[in-house]
Amino acid sequence: MNTTADRLYELLPAIHRIRDAEQGYPLRELLAVIGEQVAAMQENLDQLYDDQFIETCAPWVAPYIGDLIGYRTLHGVAPTVASPRADVANTIRYRRRKGTASMLEQLARDVTGWPARAVEFFQLLGWTQNMNHLRMGAHYAPDLRNWEKLQWRDTAFDTIAHTVDVRRISTGAARHNIPNIGLYLWRVRAFPLTRSPAVEDPLIGGGLRFRFNPLGVDMALYNTPETEEEIAHLAEPRNVPMPLARRWLKAHLDDYYGPGKSLWVELDGNPPQLVARSNIRICDLSDIKDGGGNVIAWAHQPTAGSGLVAIDPVLGRIAFADAPASAPLVSFHYGFTIEIGGGEYERGDPAVPVTPLQSVHGGTALQPALNAVQNGGTVEVTDSRRYVETPSITVNAGKTVVLRAINGARPLLAASGDIALNLGADATLILDGWVISGGTLKMAAFADTAPRYLVLRDCTLVPGTFGTADAPGLAVSHAFAKVELERCITAPLHIAADAEVSLSDCIVDATAQNLIAFRGPGADPLAPGGALTLESCTVIGKVHTRQLTLASDCLFVAALTSSDTWKAPLWAERRQQGCVRFSWVPPGSRTPRRYHCQPEEGDLQTRPHFTSLRYRDPGYCQLRQSTSDKIRRGAHDESEMGVLHGLYQPQRETNLRVRLDEYLRFGLEAGLIYGS
């Protein structure tokens, strides 16, 4: 019996309970039925009371409470507005602070999910002051001795007075005017890389000169933003993800250097030894070249014997005064827009857990662990070290092998040759969370007709590091293979014509529009690749496929040269099968039927414009604001085409514009300005 029925039964006189027991408790069973209905009524009454408050109401009630206060629904693309509950709860709080700069900044961050800063441009206008109302901090001309103010000139943190610009800020053409409010938004995020071995410069390293990037190339370092749940003051440089400038970092090194901060340097050991803050110097470590243009040194090398360590955050370089006693380990942040490819972000576990488990760490050899799981199992890497070897991966028939990095790790496999994938009949190989450079993943053509399954999740096959610019990152010659890539960045793919390939939220990069991003394996550059399915992908380079089964919300950034032997930049052999929908297709392409694709017939102007198409740049594959809305809002759900489709950036902009109409003071006008 339930508690309510027990209470009712205890209220009965004892004589009735005695007689009920003599007859087999029929009265007790009746009260149990009545108690269930009483409990249901009590629960309903409690819920009706809870439904009067947005914090405790049922999900279906939240829109009705919002309607009572004039709440307008938003696209649920940012975590804070995925459910209207929090946004409705904040509405009254927003309205009490209506029109203040800090409130607008909080609003912008809440409805877009991006770091934001509100700037009242009328506060930055140069004006002739009245002797009865002196503003001692408002200088018409900048103080050229104050380098910090000059550092932030024409940025969100600019405090220098400007002359008036009478154009409207909503057009994006003007800023400094009396009615103008600017909302700066940062779309590039700062991703961490922890205790990664610094890479010695191959030309003039001498055991003293290293780079932060595990690929051994220059890269800007970012700060880790200090987020605020409640904005009590306007955002400062430390509150938003930005590349670190030399002079700023030097003046504020205590805020950015050290464990748990933006960057730090250690010497390998057990445990690693931190390089002391007192030994760090921030300076320019640019190349010094001879008359022939050859690099002969880095500028500002620390004096030998001083024990100093110089860091250049703009180039991502380190120079030691004396050779370190052990290998240097670096922890830092780099800029990127979306969680794809290898990275120290939450990825989730493979769908099929496979035992036994072999754990590898510290950059030790992978091959012994791979040999131990040929009959099925998982090799798990637990750190972000460099693994310098060229392994061979074997999976016995019918078995599954997983080679993965744990969440919070971004290991690099630096190969020096091709990596053979020897899969038995009906075998499956899953690669998860790896960055691979220097060696093509190769699956040979096996003698039987049994399928092989290859899955890559959250991996990076670094474009341009496999020899020639468009050398493949993955080459599959087995005609019955099934290849699946999810959230990957990859060099060109060479896949057998009868194989099947599926890509979701991926970048395929041949490093140039006129190079080949997808084709068949072998020496023939005109050989068609396997049947291709793409969703929310950006492909840089030409594509030749036997069948384009589906391309949805994609960008094909390809072009032919004047002497090209290809028939089309996007070339499908079988055009009677398949579909291309809500995608940008280069003019002259040979594809199956198209549905709501760009450019439309006769339109020569609509094309994507990117912040950068070079891997390692923070704005890699990010569309510029100058790109037509036919592309920026041209996907099936009115988001942008391409790999950044899942960020729903146009919907975030719409959310903010909807809210600004309600919260701006009368006579003011707001403009959205992207800080990155």
FENLINNOR-V708181 format. One record per run of one state. SS is the DSSP state (alpha for helix, beta for strand, coil for the rest). FROM is the first residue (numbers start at 0). LEN is the number of residues. If there is no record, write none. Layout:
((SS & FROM & LEN) (SS & FROM & LEN))
This chain:
((coil & 0 & 2) (alpha & 2 & 9) (coil & 11 & 2) (alpha & 13 & 9) (coil & 22 & 3) (alpha & 25 & 25) (coil & 50 & 8) (alpha & 58 & 10) (coil & 68 & 10) (alpha & 78 & 3) (coil & 81 & 2) (alpha & 83 & 13) (coil & 96 & 4) (alpha & 100 & 12) (coil & 112 & 2) (beta & 114 & 6) (alpha & 120 & 4) (beta & 124 & 1) (coil & 125 & 4) (beta & 129 & 1) (coil & 130 & 2) (beta & 132 & 1) (coil & 133 & 13) (alpha & 146 & 5) (coil & 151 & 10) (beta & 161 & 1) (coil & 162 & 6) (alpha & 168 & 3) (coil & 171 & 8) (beta & 179 & 7) (coil & 186 & 2) (beta & 188 & 9) (coil & 197 & 1) (beta & 198 & 2) (coil & 200 & 8) (beta & 208 & 3) (coil & 211 & 10) (beta & 221 & 1) (coil & 222 & 14) (alpha & 236 & 3) (coil & 239 & 3) (beta & 242 & 1) (coil & 243 & 2) (alpha & 245 & 6) (coil & 251 & 1) (alpha & 252 & 4) (beta & 256 & 1) (coil & 257 & 5) (beta & 262 & 5) (coil & 267 & 5) (beta & 272 & 2) (coil & 274 & 2) (alpha & 276 & 3) (beta & 279 & 3) (coil & 282 & 4) (beta & 286 & 3) (coil & 289 & 5) (beta & 294 & 4) (coil & 298 & 10) (beta & 308 & 4) (coil & 312 & 4) (beta & 316 & 4) (coil & 320 & 7) (beta & 327 & 9) (coil & 336 & 20) (beta & 356 & 4) (coil & 360 & 6) (alpha & 366 & 6) (coil & 372 & 4) (beta & 376 & 5) (coil & 381 & 4) (beta & 385 & 2) (coil & 387 & 5) (beta & 392 & 3) (coil & 395 & 4) (beta & 399 & 6) (coil & 405 & 6) (beta & 411 & 3) (coil & 414 & 4) (beta & 418 & 5) (coil & 423 & 4) (beta & 427 & 5) (coil & 432 & 2) (beta & 434 & 3) (coil & 437 & 3) (beta & 440 & 3) (coil & 443 & 8) (beta & 451 & 6) (coil & 457 & 2) (beta & 459 & 2) (coil & 461 & 12) (beta & 473 & 3) (coil & 476 & 4) (beta & 480 & 6) (coil & 486 & 2) (beta & 488 & 2) (coil & 490 & 2) (beta & 492 & 3) (coil & 495 & 4) (beta & 499 & 5) (coil & 504 & 2) (beta & 506 & 3) (coil & 509 & 6) (beta & 515 & 4) (coil & 519 & 9) (beta & 528 & 1) (coil & 529 & 1) (beta & 530 & 5) (coil & 535 & 2) (beta & 537 & 3) (coil & 540 & 1) (beta & 541 & 11) (coil & 552 & 2) (beta & 554 & 3) (coil & 557 & 12) (beta & 569 & 5) (coil & 574 & 4) (beta & 578 & 3) (coil & 581 & 2) (beta & 583 & 1) (coil & 584 & 5) (beta & 589 & 1) (coil & 590 & 3) (beta & 593 & 2) (coil & 595 & 2) (beta & 597 & 1) (coil & 598 & 11) (beta & 609 & 1) (coil & 610 & 1) (beta & 611 & 1) (coil & 612 & 7) (beta & 619 & 1) (coil & 620 & 2) (beta & 622 & 1) (coil & 623 & 5) (alpha & 628 & 4) (coil & 632 & 10) (alpha & 642 & 5) (coil & 647 & 1) (alpha & 648 & 15) (coil & 663 & 5) (beta & 668 & 6) (coil & 674 & 2))
